[in-house]
Structures are given as C-alpha cells and as structure tokens.
C-alpha cells in the first residue's frame, strides 16, 4: 500500500484562501452598505475559489482528483478574470480595485494548484 501524501501544506493554504475570500465578501458587503460600486468580479471569484479551496482541502484520499480540481478552478477563474478585465480597467477606481482583488484571488489559486500538484506527487521536486 502506498503512503498517503502529506496534505498539510494544501490544507493550510486552502484555509488562507478561504479567509481571503471571506475578506473579499466583507469588503463587498461594506461597499454595498456604503453605497459604493459593487465588486461583481471579485465576489464571483471569491465564491468560486473559496469553494474550490474548501473542497480541495478535503480530498486527501484522492490527491490526483484534487490536483485536477485545483487546475480546473484556476483555469475557470483565469478565463473569467480575463474576460472582464478590459471593461473593468476602463471603469475607474472601483473597477481597478475589483480587478486587483480578483487578481489577488487568482494568484492564490495558482499557488494552491502548484502546492496540490506537488503534494499529489504529479511532479517530483528537484
């Protein structure tokens, strides 16, 4: 029987991503209450990335499936962010804040993908 991979780095990073997603949700709620521009892109990415990270952190028994799920979450997030980047960039300061928060979420998702890939054994560290 093969030894199970050490899943602690994945679970730790997934916890940090979930906290970041909650902070984005809190910021979006405060913006809505204060009457500022909503954050549709960052909020949607926070939901997708936060849910994906929570799911990946519990896939210790199926590390290759977790790696695939992390890859799909990253690709969908990147596609969504790229499709919305042009109009957001031209929409002013609120759009740029939304874009930067979405980019921060996407970068943490890429880090989760790389960590999951390493812990799943798909790539041997050199």
C-alpha positions as CSV (number, residue, x, y, z in Angstrom):
1,X,0.0,0.0,0.0
2,X,1.4,3.4,-1.0
3,X,2.0,6.0,1.6
4,X,-0.5,8.9,1.7
5,X,0.9,12.3,0.8
6,X,1.5,15.0,3.4
7,X,-1.6,17.1,2.8
8,X,-0.8,19.8,5.5
9,X,0.5,22.4,3.0
10,X,-2.6,22.1,0.9
11,X,-4.9,22.4,3.9
12,X,-3.0,25.4,5.3
13,X,-3.1,27.2,2.0
14,X,-6.8,26.4,1.5
15,X,-7.5,27.9,4.9
16,X,-5.7,31.1,4.0
17,X,-7.6,31.3,0.7
18,X,-10.9,30.8,2.5
19,X,-10.1,33.7,4.8
20,X,-9.1,35.9,1.9
21,X,-12.4,35.0,0.2
22,X,-14.3,36.0,3.4
23,X,-12.4,39.3,3.5
24,X,-13.5,40.0,-0.1
25,X,-17.1,39.2,0.8
26,X,-16.9,41.5,3.8
27,X,-15.4,44.3,1.7
28,X,-18.1,43.8,-1.0
29,X,-20.8,44.0,1.7
30,X,-19.3,47.2,3.2
31,X,-19.1,48.7,-0.3
32,X,-22.8,47.8,-0.8
33,X,-23.8,49.3,2.5
34,X,-21.8,52.4,2.0
35,X,-23.3,52.9,-1.5
36,X,-20.0,52.4,-3.3
37,X,-19.5,50.5,-6.6
38,X,-20.2,46.8,-6.1
39,X,-17.4,44.2,-6.8
40,X,-19.1,41.7,-9.1
41,X,-15.9,40.1,-10.4
42,X,-14.0,39.8,-7.1
43,X,-17.2,38.5,-5.4
44,X,-17.7,35.8,-8.0
45,X,-14.1,34.8,-7.9
46,X,-14.1,34.7,-4.1
47,X,-17.1,32.3,-4.2
48,X,-15.5,30.0,-6.8
49,X,-12.0,30.0,-5.3
50,X,-13.2,29.7,-1.7
51,X,-15.5,26.8,-2.5
52,X,-12.8,25.1,-4.6
53,X,-10.2,25.5,-1.9
54,X,-12.5,24.1,0.8
55,X,-13.3,21.1,-1.5
56,X,-9.6,20.5,-2.4
57,X,-8.5,20.6,1.3
58,X,-10.8,17.6,2.0
59,X,-9.6,15.4,-0.9
60,X,-6.7,13.8,0.9
61,X,-7.8,10.3,-0.2
62,X,-7.9,11.3,-3.9
63,X,-4.9,13.5,-4.5
64,X,-4.9,13.4,-8.3
65,X,-8.6,14.4,-8.3
66,X,-7.7,17.3,-6.0
67,X,-5.0,18.3,-8.4
68,X,-7.4,18.2,-11.3
69,X,-10.0,20.2,-9.4
70,X,-7.4,22.8,-8.5
71,X,-6.4,23.1,-12.1
72,X,-10.0,23.5,-13.3
73,X,-10.7,26.1,-10.6
74,X,-7.6,28.1,-11.7
75,X,-8.4,27.9,-15.4
76,X,-12.1,28.9,-14.9
77,X,-11.0,31.8,-12.6
78,X,-8.4,33.0,-15.1
79,X,-10.8,32.8,-18.0
80,X,-13.5,34.7,-16.1
81,X,-11.0,37.4,-14.9
82,X,-9.5,37.9,-18.4
83,X,-13.0,38.2,-20.0
84,X,-13.9,41.0,-17.5
85,X,-10.5,42.8,-17.4
86,X,-11.0,45.3,-20.2
87,X,-14.2,46.9,-19.2
88,X,-13.1,46.9,-15.5
89,X,-9.9,48.7,-16.3
90,X,-11.7,51.5,-18.1
91,X,-14.5,51.9,-15.5
92,X,-12.5,53.9,-12.9
93,X,-11.0,53.3,-9.5
94,X,-13.8,51.0,-8.3
95,X,-13.2,48.7,-11.3
96,X,-9.5,48.7,-10.8
97,X,-10.0,47.7,-7.1
98,X,-12.3,44.9,-8.3
99,X,-9.7,43.8,-10.8
100,X,-6.9,43.8,-8.3
101,X,-8.8,41.8,-5.7
102,X,-9.7,39.3,-8.4
103,X,-6.1,39.1,-9.5
104,X,-5.0,38.5,-5.9
105,X,-7.5,35.7,-5.6
106,X,-6.4,34.2,-8.9
107,X,-2.7,34.3,-7.8
108,X,-3.5,32.5,-4.5
109,X,-5.5,29.9,-6.6
110,X,-2.4,29.3,-8.8
111,X,-0.4,28.8,-5.7
112,X,-2.9,26.3,-4.4
113,X,-2.7,24.5,-7.8
114,X,1.1,24.2,-7.6
115,X,1.0,23.1,-4.0
116,X,-1.7,20.5,-4.7
117,X,0.3,19.3,-7.7
118,X,3.4,18.9,-5.7
119,X,1.7,17.1,-2.8
120,X,-0.2,14.8,-5.1
121,X,3.1,13.5,-6.5
122,X,2.4,14.7,-10.0
123,X,5.7,16.5,-10.1
124,X,8.8,15.4,-8.2
125,X,10.5,18.3,-6.5
126,X,14.1,18.7,-7.7
